[in-house]
Amino acid sequence: MDSQAKKTADTKAPITGAEIVIRCLNEEKVKFVFGYPGGAVLHIYDEIYKQNGFKHILVRHEQAAVHAADAYSRATGLVGVALVTSGPGATNAVTGIATAYMDSIPIVVISGQVPVPAIGMDAFQEVDMVGVTRPCVKHNFLVKDVKDIAATIKKAFYIAATGRPGPVVVDIPKDITAHLADYFYPKSVEMRSYNPVLKGHSGQIKKAIKLLLEAKRPMIYTGGGLVLGDGAPELVKLARTLGYPVTNTLMGLGGYPASDPQFVGMLGMHGSYEANMAMQNCDVLIAVGARFDDRVIGDPKDFLSKKRTIIHIDVDPSSISKRVKVDVPIVGHVQSVLSEMNEALYLETKGAAESTKNNIGNNISAWWKQIDEWRGVKSMVYQNSTTVIKPQYVIEKLWEVTKGDAYVTSDVGQHQMWAAQYYKFDKPRRWINSGGLGTMGVGLPYAMGCQFADKDAQVACVTGEGSIQMNIQELSTCAQYGLPIKVIMLNNRYLGMVRQWQEFFYENRYSESYMDSLPDFVKLAESYGHVGMKITNPADVEGALKEAFAKKDKFVFMDFITDQDENVFPMIAAGKGLSEMVLKKDNKERHED
């Protein structure tokens, strides 16, 4: 038998379920799998050892594996992949899965399971992974026949990436990975119960354009769906043609260039005064890939107290009119819908030239004048100091040193809000954070995922001394793979956002929010072979950042000792509306009609 004939014969010969899993991942052109081995997935790991199609990244905790896969997806737009064992390996992954689910991130998590005959028998390291993850996945599968592995994995990737993206879990019992079956990977998937709508309704699009052109106080409001749907270029074209103000949610930052004069800043609980006031007082609002969540509009009753016409574009029909009733719903992929809107706008205006502050329909100079007055409030101004490091100053200098071109990941808390407020994102997929679930501990594994996505990029992890300790074991992973991440830790010795709320709403009763017995982070970083730096003087901030980023091949952990009393402003208290912002200058609620 010649070599070609033997190759054909081998291809057609039955192979193990474990080998099928590996071949499926290679068919999907997966480049990285983030995982941690254990008994139930050892057959799969044995096949990983034999292949060279993708690189396996050994993390130090399964939660970090899923977070890293999540960030890899956010940074690239591809489906991230994680591999965990059964029982505690699977349950450790749940926080990562829920984080991806809340932010609509496409990942596939393959989990090991006890052998099929042992399922339901309280076997060693048995957990009902399908049952546990059902509330926080887009879909999940339990594979009980080796012949179903290939088709199931194909469906998993398809479901994860299409429509409103999300995590999909494939739970595979250990005995199934040892069984034999013929290998065939489907080229396409057809599912009668799952047919996401991609193209927007042309009639609704024409109606939306007409309303936009007639608006006197228009507003463009975009969320994470714009970024995930790769619709930023189309949105920029639409906004600049119309000359309308644009605001992004926390998850939508970078979807419209922050340096553009039409950008009025982030909106919501810690958004800019001008963004929130424009959102509250507009007469025509177009929402793109956003969901009017509680951290964006606050109290729906307050938001709806002002009459406005709302156009809502979203790939997920269940998100439309979920919290706020809209007038013109458009279901479809944001990139496709915005492209159609640009075409319709061109036809409607016969190719009118771009305008900066004048609507090509109505004149909206009065609206821009009002917005500029709101900008004059300067809600993002803080009082700098020569004696204590202000966290906002660190972020401003980070932006300057990186020239605004870094991947910035964050954990959750005050540092997250300061990064969102003071780092001006001009590109999509550069701001990587947990918005929906608000997961502490994501920052470092997120930075890992970004660095694997772009090995030559500047990657900065903005974190706090509380958050970083939740997955600090990943310093070991960063050392193993030589990841030149720069950690910017804003260390105020408190669980900062908890302390801020305790100050505002609990009469300064700082119950369990002080971080006592902190480690020496410099020595800790150095113990893993990294570079550690401690910065206490405001005059040293810029120089330290320049020194750190000059070490292009080194992981640098920067411990900035910051003002313990600094709070995040502006702020809208929980349950309040956009018109009830608290501004730092007077620390009082400000109402604006």
C-alpha positions as CSV (number, residue, x, y, z in Angstrom):
1,M,0.0,0.0,0.0
2,D,1.5,3.4,-1.0
3,S,1.7,6.2,1.5
4,Q,-1.2,8.1,0.0
5,A,-3.5,5.1,0.1
6,K,-2.4,4.4,3.7
7,K,-3.2,8.0,4.6
8,T,-6.7,7.7,3.1
9,A,-7.3,4.4,4.9
10,D,-6.1,5.8,8.2
11,T,-8.4,8.8,7.8
12,K,-11.4,6.5,7.3
13,A,-10.5,4.2,10.1
14,P,-12.4,4.6,13.4
15,I,-10.7,6.9,15.9
16,T,-11.3,7.6,19.6
17,G,-13.6,10.3,20.9
18,A,-10.7,12.2,22.3
19,E,-9.0,12.3,18.9
20,I,-12.3,13.4,17.3
21,V,-12.4,16.4,19.8
22,I,-8.9,17.4,18.7
23,R,-9.7,17.1,15.0
24,C,-12.8,19.2,15.4
25,L,-10.9,22.0,17.1
26,N,-8.4,22.0,14.3
27,E,-11.2,22.0,11.8
28,E,-12.4,25.2,13.5
29,K,-8.9,26.6,13.1
30,V,-8.6,27.1,16.9
31,K,-5.2,28.6,17.8
32,F,-5.3,28.5,21.6
33,V,-7.0,26.3,24.1
34,F,-6.9,27.5,27.7
35,G,-7.2,24.7,30.2
36,Y,-6.3,22.6,33.2
37,P,-6.0,18.7,33.1
38,G,-7.8,16.2,35.3
39,G,-8.9,12.6,35.3
40,A,-12.0,12.9,33.2
41,V,-10.2,14.7,30.3
42,L,-6.9,12.8,30.3
43,H,-7.8,11.0,27.1
44,I,-8.2,14.4,25.4
45,Y,-5.0,15.7,26.9
46,D,-3.1,12.6,25.6
47,E,-4.3,13.6,22.1
48,I,-3.3,17.2,22.7
49,Y,0.2,15.9,23.3
50,K,0.3,14.2,19.9
51,Q,-1.0,17.1,17.8
52,N,0.5,20.4,16.8
53,G,-2.5,22.2,15.3
54,F,-3.2,24.5,18.3
55,K,-1.3,25.5,21.4
56,H,-2.6,24.6,24.8
57,I,-2.2,27.2,27.6
58,L,-1.9,25.7,31.0
59,V,-3.5,28.1,33.5
60,R,-3.4,27.7,37.3
61,H,-7.1,27.7,37.9
62,E,-10.1,26.8,35.7
63,Q,-11.8,30.2,36.3
64,A,-8.8,31.8,34.7
65,A,-8.9,29.4,31.7
66,V,-12.4,30.6,30.9
67,H,-11.6,34.3,31.5
68,A,-8.6,34.0,29.2
69,A,-10.6,32.3,26.5
70,D,-13.3,35.0,26.9
71,A,-10.7,37.9,26.6
72,Y,-9.2,36.2,23.5
73,S,-12.6,36.3,21.9
74,R,-13.2,39.9,22.9
75,A,-9.9,41.0,21.4
76,T,-10.1,39.0,18.2
77,G,-13.8,38.4,17.5
78,L,-13.1,34.6,17.3
79,V,-14.6,31.9,19.4
80,G,-12.5,31.3,22.6
81,V,-12.0,27.8,23.8
82,A,-11.5,26.4,27.3
83,L,-11.0,22.8,28.5
84,V,-11.7,21.7,32.1
85,T,-12.1,18.4,33.9
86,S,-15.2,17.2,35.7
87,G,-16.5,18.1,39.2
88,P,-14.5,20.9,40.8
89,G,-12.8,21.7,37.5
90,A,-16.2,22.2,35.9
91,T,-17.6,24.2,38.8
92,N,-14.5,26.4,39.0
93,A,-15.3,27.3,35.3
94,V,-18.8,28.5,36.1
95,T,-17.9,32.1,37.1
96,G,-16.1,32.5,33.8
97,I,-19.0,31.0,31.9
98,A,-21.5,33.4,33.6
99,T,-19.2,36.3,33.0
100,A,-19.1,35.5,29.2
101,Y,-22.9,35.0,29.2
102,M,-23.7,38.3,30.7
103,D,-21.5,40.1,28.2
104,S,-22.5,38.0,25.2
105,I,-19.1,36.6,24.5
106,P,-18.7,33.6,22.1
107,I,-16.8,30.8,23.8
108,V,-16.9,27.0,23.8
109,V,-16.1,25.3,27.1
110,I,-15.4,21.5,26.9
111,S,-15.8,19.9,30.2
112,G,-15.0,16.3,31.2
113,Q,-17.7,14.1,32.9
114,V,-17.7,10.8,34.7
115,P,-18.4,7.7,32.5
116,V,-21.9,7.4,31.3
117,P,-22.8,4.4,33.5
118,A,-21.7,6.4,36.6
119,I,-23.8,9.5,35.9
120,G,-26.3,10.0,38.6
121,M,-24.5,7.6,41.0
122,D,-22.6,10.3,43.0
123,A,-19.4,9.1,41.4
124,F,-16.0,10.7,42.3
125,Q,-15.9,14.2,40.9
126,E,-19.4,14.1,39.4
127,V,-21.3,17.3,38.9
128,D,-24.3,17.8,36.7
129,M,-22.6,20.4,34.5
130,V,-25.6,20.7,32.2
131,G,-27.9,21.4,35.1
132,V,-25.4,23.8,36.9
133,T,-24.7,25.9,33.8
134,R,-28.2,26.0,32.3
135,P,-29.1,29.5,33.6
136,C,-25.8,31.0,32.4
137,V,-25.1,29.6,28.9
138,K,-26.5,30.2,25.5
139,H,-26.8,26.4,25.1
140,N,-25.2,23.3,26.6
141,F,-24.8,19.6,25.5
142,L,-24.1,16.3,27.2
143,V,-22.6,13.9,24.7
144,K,-23.6,10.3,25.4
145,D,-22.5,8.7,22.1
146,V,-19.1,9.0,20.5
147,K,-20.7,9.3,17.1
148,D,-22.3,12.6,18.2
149,I,-19.1,14.4,19.2
150,A,-18.2,16.0,15.9
151,A,-21.7,17.2,15.1
152,T,-22.1,18.6,18.6
153,I,-18.9,20.5,18.5
154,K,-19.8,22.0,15.1
155,K,-23.2,23.1,16.6
156,A,-21.4,24.5,19.7
157,F,-19.2,26.8,17.6
158,Y,-22.1,27.8,15.4
159,I,-24.4,28.7,18.3
160,A,-21.7,30.5,20.2
161,A,-20.8,32.8,17.3
162,T,-24.1,33.6,15.6
163,G,-27.1,35.7,16.6
164,R,-26.5,37.1,20.0
165,P,-23.2,35.5,20.9
166,G,-22.6,33.5,24.1
167,P,-20.9,30.6,25.8
168,V,-21.7,27.0,24.9
169,V,-20.8,24.1,27.1
170,V,-20.0,20.6,25.7
171,D,-19.9,18.0,28.5
172,I,-18.2,14.8,27.5
173,P,-18.0,11.7,29.7
174,K,-14.6,10.0,30.0
175,D,-15.7,6.7,28.5
176,I,-17.0,8.5,25.4
177,T,-13.6,9.9,24.7
178,A,-12.2,6.4,24.7
179,H,-14.9,4.9,22.4
180,L,-14.2,4.5,18.7
181,A,-16.2,6.0,15.8
182,D,-15.7,7.1,12.2
183,Y,-14.7,10.7,11.9
184,F,-16.8,13.2,9.8
185,Y,-17.0,16.9,10.5
186,P,-20.0,18.7,9.1
187,K,-19.3,21.6,6.8
188,S,-22.4,23.5,7.9
189,V,-25.2,23.4,10.5
190,E,-28.9,23.6,10.0
191,M,-31.1,23.8,13.1
192,R,-34.9,24.2,12.8
193,S,-35.2,25.8,16.2
194,Y,-32.3,28.2,15.8
195,N,-32.4,30.7,12.9
196,P,-31.0,34.1,13.9
197,V,-32.2,37.1,11.9
198,L,-29.3,39.0,10.3
199,K,-30.8,41.4,7.8
200,G,-32.8,44.3,9.1
201,H,-36.4,45.1,7.9
202,S,-36.0,47.6,5.0
203,G,-39.3,49.4,5.9
204,Q,-38.2,49.9,9.5
205,I,-34.8,51.1,8.3
206,K,-36.4,53.7,6.0
207,K,-38.7,54.8,8.9
208,A,-35.6,55.2,11.2
209,I,-33.8,57.3,8.7
210,K,-36.8,59.6,8.3
211,L,-37.1,60.1,12.0
212,L,-33.4,60.8,12.3
213,L,-33.4,63.4,9.6
214,E,-36.4,65.2,11.3
215,A,-34.8,65.2,14.8
216,K,-34.1,68.5,16.5
217,R,-32.3,66.9,19.5
218,P,-30.9,63.6,18.2
219,M,-28.8,61.2,20.2
220,I,-26.8,58.0,19.2
221,Y,-26.4,55.5,22.0
222,T,-24.2,52.4,21.4
223,G,-23.4,49.4,23.5
224,G,-21.3,46.3,23.6
225,G,-23.3,44.8,20.7
226,L,-21.8,47.4,18.3
227,V,-18.3,46.2,19.2
228,L,-19.1,42.5,19.2
229,G,-21.0,42.9,15.9
230,D,-18.0,44.7,14.3
231,G,-20.2,47.6,13.4
232,A,-17.9,50.4,14.5
233,P,-16.8,51.5,11.0
234,E,-20.4,51.7,9.8
235,L,-21.5,53.6,13.0
236,V,-18.7,56.1,12.5
237,K,-19.8,56.7,8.9
238,L,-23.4,57.2,10.0
239,A,-22.7,59.5,12.9
240,R,-20.3,61.7,10.9
241,T,-22.7,62.0,8.0
242,L,-25.5,63.0,10.3
243,G,-23.3,65.1,12.6
244,Y,-25.0,63.8,15.7
245,P,-23.7,63.4,19.3
246,V,-22.6,59.9,20.2
247,T,-22.3,58.2,23.6
248,N,-21.0,54.7,24.5
249,T,-21.9,52.4,27.4
250,L,-19.1,50.9,29.5
251,M,-19.1,47.9,27.2
252,G,-19.3,50.0,24.0
253,L,-16.2,52.1,24.6
254,G,-14.1,52.3,21.5
255,G,-17.1,51.7,19.3
256,Y,-16.8,55.4,18.4
257,P,-13.5,57.3,18.8
258,A,-13.3,59.0,22.1
259,S,-11.1,61.8,20.6
260,D,-13.8,62.8,18.1
261,P,-15.6,66.0,19.0
262,Q,-19.0,64.3,18.4
263,F,-18.3,61.9,21.3
264,V,-19.9,63.2,24.5
265,G,-18.4,60.5,26.7
266,M,-19.6,57.4,28.5
267,L,-23.1,57.5,29.9
268,G,-24.7,55.8,32.9
269,M,-24.0,55.5,36.6
270,H,-20.5,57.0,36.3
271,G,-20.9,58.6,32.9
272,S,-20.2,62.2,31.9
273,Y,-22.7,64.9,32.8
274,E,-23.1,65.9,29.1
275,A,-23.8,62.3,28.0
276,N,-26.4,61.7,30.6
277,M,-28.2,65.0,30.1
278,A,-28.2,64.6,26.3
279,M,-29.5,61.0,26.7
280,Q,-32.3,62.3,29.0
281,N,-33.3,65.3,26.9
282,C,-33.1,64.1,23.3
283,D,-36.1,63.9,21.1
284,V,-35.0,61.0,18.8
285,L,-32.7,58.3,20.2
286,I,-31.1,55.5,18.2
287,A,-29.8,52.6,20.4
288,V,-27.3,50.3,18.7
289,G,-26.4,47.0,20.3
290,A,-27.4,48.3,23.7
291,R,-30.0,47.1,26.2
292,F,-31.0,50.1,28.4
293,D,-29.8,48.3,31.5
294,D,-30.0,49.6,35.0
295,R,-26.4,51.0,35.1
296,V,-27.1,53.0,32.0
297,I,-30.5,54.7,32.4
298,G,-31.1,54.1,36.1
299,D,-34.7,54.3,37.0
300,P,-36.8,53.6,33.8
301,K,-39.7,55.8,35.1
302,D,-37.3,58.7,35.3
303,F,-36.0,58.0,31.9
304,L,-39.4,57.7,30.4
305,S,-40.6,61.0,32.0
306,K,-39.2,62.8,29.0
307,K,-41.0,61.9,25.7
308,R,-38.7,60.8,22.9
309,T,-38.9,58.5,19.9
310,I,-36.7,55.5,20.2
311,I,-35.1,53.4,17.4
312,H,-33.5,50.2,18.7
313,I,-31.2,48.0,16.6
314,D,-30.3,44.6,18.2
315,V,-29.6,41.1,16.9
316,D,-31.5,39.6,19.9
317,P,-35.3,40.3,19.6
318,S,-35.8,39.6,23.3
319,S,-33.6,42.6,24.2
320,I,-35.9,45.0,22.3
321,S,-38.5,46.7,24.6
322,K,-37.3,44.5,27.5
323,R,-36.8,47.5,29.9
324,V,-37.9,50.4,27.8
325,K,-40.6,50.3,25.1
326,V,-39.3,51.4,21.8
327,D,-41.0,52.9,18.7
328,V,-39.0,51.5,15.8
329,P,-37.5,48.0,16.5
330,I,-35.0,46.7,14.0
331,V,-33.8,43.1,14.5
332,G,-30.6,42.2,12.8
333,H,-26.8,42.1,12.9
334,V,-25.6,45.6,13.7
335,Q,-23.0,45.7,11.0
336,S,-25.5,44.7,8.3
337,V,-28.3,47.0,9.6
338,L,-25.9,50.0,9.9
339,S,-24.6,49.4,6.4
340,E,-28.2,49.4,5.1
341,M,-28.9,52.6,7.0
342,N,-25.9,54.3,5.4
343,E,-27.1,53.3,2.0
344,A,-30.6,54.5,2.8
345,L,-29.3,57.7,4.2
346,Y,-27.2,58.3,1.0
347,L,-30.3,57.7,-1.2
348,E,-32.5,59.9,1.0
349,T,-30.1,62.8,0.9
350,K,-28.7,62.1,-2.6
351,G,-25.1,61.8,-1.3
352,A,-25.0,65.1,0.7
353,A,-21.5,65.9,2.0
354,E,-20.6,65.1,5.6
355,S,-21.4,67.7,8.2
356,T,-19.8,68.1,11.6
357,K,-22.4,69.9,13.8
358,N,-25.3,70.4,11.5
359,N,-27.8,67.7,10.7
360,I,-28.1,67.3,7.0
361,G,-31.9,67.5,7.5
362,N,-32.8,69.9,10.3
363,N,-30.3,72.4,11.8
364,I,-29.3,71.2,15.2
365,S,-26.9,74.0,16.2
366,A,-29.1,74.9,19.2
367,W,-28.8,71.3,20.4
368,W,-25.0,71.3,20.1
369,K,-25.0,74.6,21.9
370,Q,-26.9,73.0,24.8
371,I,-24.5,70.0,24.8
372,D,-21.5,72.3,24.9
373,E,-23.1,74.1,28.0
374,W,-23.4,70.7,29.7
375,R,-19.8,70.0,28.7
376,G,-18.9,73.2,30.5
377,V,-19.8,71.6,33.8
378,K,-16.6,69.6,33.4
379,S,-17.9,66.6,35.4
380,M,-14.7,64.6,35.0
381,V,-12.4,67.1,36.5
382,Y,-10.5,66.0,39.7
383,Q,-8.2,67.8,42.1
384,N,-4.7,66.6,41.5
385,S,-2.1,66.5,44.3
386,T,1.7,66.8,44.7
387,T,1.7,64.7,47.9
388,V,-0.5,61.7,47.2
389,I,-1.1,59.8,44.0
390,K,-4.5,60.4,42.5
391,P,-5.8,57.3,40.6
392,Q,-7.2,59.3,37.8
393,Y,-3.8,60.8,37.2
394,V,-2.3,57.4,36.8
395,I,-4.8,56.5,34.1
396,E,-4.3,59.7,32.3
397,K,-0.5,59.1,32.2
398,L,-1.1,55.5,31.2
399,W,-3.1,56.8,28.2
400,E,-0.3,59.2,27.3
401,V,2.6,56.7,27.7
402,T,0.8,54.1,25.6
403,K,-0.4,56.7,23.1
404,G,-3.9,55.4,23.6
405,D,-3.1,52.2,21.7
406,A,-3.0,49.6,24.4
407,Y,-5.3,46.7,25.2
408,V,-6.6,47.7,28.6
409,T,-8.1,45.1,30.8
410,S,-9.6,45.8,34.2
411,D,-11.0,44.1,37.2
412,V,-14.1,45.4,38.8
413,G,-14.4,48.4,41.2
414,Q,-13.3,52.0,41.3
415,H,-10.2,51.4,39.2
416,Q,-12.5,50.0,36.5
417,M,-14.6,53.2,36.4
418,W,-11.5,55.4,36.4
419,A,-10.0,53.4,33.5
420,A,-13.3,53.8,31.5
421,Q,-13.5,57.5,32.3
422,Y,-9.9,58.6,31.7
423,Y,-8.4,56.3,29.1
424,K,-9.6,57.5,25.7
425,F,-10.4,54.5,23.5
426,D,-10.4,55.3,19.8
427,K,-10.5,51.7,18.6
428,P,-13.0,48.8,19.3
429,R,-11.9,45.6,21.1
430,R,-9.3,47.4,23.1
431,W,-11.3,47.8,26.4
432,I,-11.7,44.4,28.0
433,N,-13.7,44.3,31.2
434,S,-16.6,42.5,32.9
435,G,-19.7,44.6,32.5
436,G,-22.8,42.5,33.1
437,L,-21.6,40.2,35.9
438,G,-19.0,42.6,37.4
439,T,-16.5,39.8,38.1
440,M,-13.5,40.6,40.3
441,G,-10.5,38.6,39.3
442,V,-10.9,38.9,35.6
443,G,-8.2,41.5,34.9
444,L,-5.0,39.3,34.9
445,P,-6.5,36.4,32.9
446,Y,-8.1,38.9,30.6
447,A,-4.7,40.4,30.0
448,M,-3.3,36.9,29.2
449,G,-6.0,36.3,26.6
450,C,-5.3,39.7,25.0
451,Q,-1.5,39.0,24.9
452,F,-2.1,35.7,23.2
453,A,-4.4,37.4,20.8
454,D,-1.7,39.9,19.8
455,K,1.8,38.9,21.0
456,D,3.3,42.2,20.0
457,A,0.7,44.5,21.5
458,Q,0.9,46.6,24.6
459,V,-1.3,45.1,27.2
460,A,-2.1,46.9,30.5
461,C,-4.1,45.3,33.3
462,V,-5.7,48.0,35.5
463,T,-6.6,46.5,38.9
464,G,-7.0,47.0,42.6
465,E,-5.3,45.2,45.5
466,G,-8.6,43.4,46.2
467,S,-9.3,42.2,42.7
468,I,-5.8,41.1,41.8
469,Q,-5.7,38.6,44.6
470,M,-8.6,36.6,43.3
471,N,-6.6,35.2,40.4
472,I,-3.1,36.2,41.4
473,Q,-1.9,32.6,40.8
474,E,-1.9,33.4,37.1
475,L,1.4,35.3,37.7
476,S,2.8,31.8,37.3
477,T,1.1,31.3,33.9
478,C,2.5,34.6,32.7
479,A,6.0,33.5,33.8
480,Q,5.7,30.2,32.0
481,Y,4.7,31.7,28.7
482,G,6.8,34.9,29.0
483,L,3.8,37.3,28.7
484,P,5.0,41.0,28.9
485,I,1.9,42.3,30.5
486,K,2.0,45.5,32.6
487,V,-0.1,45.5,35.7
488,I,-1.2,48.9,36.9
489,M,-2.5,48.3,40.4
490,L,-4.3,51.3,42.1
491,N,-3.7,50.4,45.7
492,N,-5.9,52.3,48.1
493,R,-5.9,49.5,50.8
494,Y,-9.7,49.3,50.6
495,L,-12.3,47.5,48.6
496,G,-12.7,50.9,47.0
497,M,-16.2,50.8,45.5
498,V,-17.6,49.0,48.6
499,R,-16.0,51.7,50.8
500,Q,-17.5,54.5,48.6
501,W,-21.0,53.1,48.9
502,Q,-20.5,52.6,52.7
503,E,-19.5,56.3,52.9
504,F,-22.4,57.5,50.8
505,F,-25.2,55.2,52.0
506,Y,-24.1,53.5,55.2
507,E,-23.0,56.5,57.3
508,N,-19.3,55.7,57.0
509,R,-19.6,52.3,58.6
510,Y,-16.7,50.6,56.7
511,S,-17.7,47.0,57.4
512,E,-15.1,44.6,56.2
513,S,-13.9,46.8,53.3
514,Y,-10.4,47.6,54.6
515,M,-7.8,45.4,53.1
516,D,-5.5,44.4,56.0
517,S,-2.4,42.2,55.8
518,L,-1.6,42.9,52.2
519,P,1.4,41.2,50.8
520,D,4.5,43.0,49.5
521,F,3.4,42.9,45.9
522,V,6.9,43.8,44.6
523,K,8.4,40.9,46.3
524,L,5.5,38.6,45.3
525,A,6.0,39.6,41.6
526,E,9.7,39.1,41.9
527,S,9.2,35.6,43.4
528,Y,7.6,34.6,40.1
529,G,10.5,36.1,38.1
530,H,8.7,39.3,37.2
531,V,9.7,42.9,37.6
532,G,8.1,44.6,40.6
533,M,7.8,48.4,41.2
534,K,6.3,50.4,44.0
535,I,5.3,54.0,43.4
536,T,4.3,56.4,46.2
537,N,5.2,59.8,44.8
538,P,3.0,61.6,42.2
539,A,6.2,63.0,40.6
540,D,7.3,59.4,39.8
541,V,4.2,58.2,38.1
542,E,5.0,59.1,34.5
543,G,8.6,58.0,34.7
544,A,7.7,54.7,36.2
545,L,5.1,54.0,33.5
546,K,7.6,54.9,30.8
547,E,10.2,52.6,32.4
548,A,7.8,49.7,32.6
549,F,6.6,49.9,29.0
550,A,10.2,50.3,27.8
551,K,10.7,46.7,29.2
552,K,8.9,45.2,26.1
553,D,9.8,41.6,26.9
554,K,9.1,41.8,30.7
555,F,6.1,41.3,32.9
556,V,6.0,44.4,35.2
557,F,3.8,44.6,38.3
558,M,3.3,48.3,39.3
559,D,2.0,49.0,42.8
560,F,0.7,52.6,42.9
561,I,-0.1,53.7,46.4
562,T,-3.1,55.9,45.8
563,D,-5.4,58.3,47.8
564,Q,-7.5,56.2,50.1
565,D,-10.4,58.7,50.2
566,E,-10.8,59.3,46.4
567,N,-14.3,58.5,45.1
568,V,-15.6,58.0,41.6
569,F,-17.6,60.9,40.3
570,P,-20.0,61.7,38.7
571,M,-22.3,59.1,40.2
572,I,-26.0,58.2,40.0
573,A,-27.2,56.3,43.1
574,A,-28.9,53.0,42.6
575,G,-32.6,53.5,41.8
576,K,-32.1,57.1,40.8
577,G,-32.5,58.5,37.3
578,L,-30.2,60.2,34.8
579,S,-31.4,63.6,35.9
580,E,-30.3,62.9,39.5
581,M,-26.5,62.9,39.1
582,V,-24.2,63.6,42.0
583,L,-21.3,65.9,40.9
584,K,-18.1,66.1,42.9
585,K,-17.8,69.9,43.0
586,D,-20.9,70.3,45.3
587,N,-21.5,66.6,46.3
588,K,-25.2,67.2,45.9
589,E,-27.8,65.8,43.7
590,R,-28.2,67.9,40.6
591,H,-31.5,67.9,38.8
592,E,-31.7,69.0,35.2
593,D,-34.8,69.4,33.0
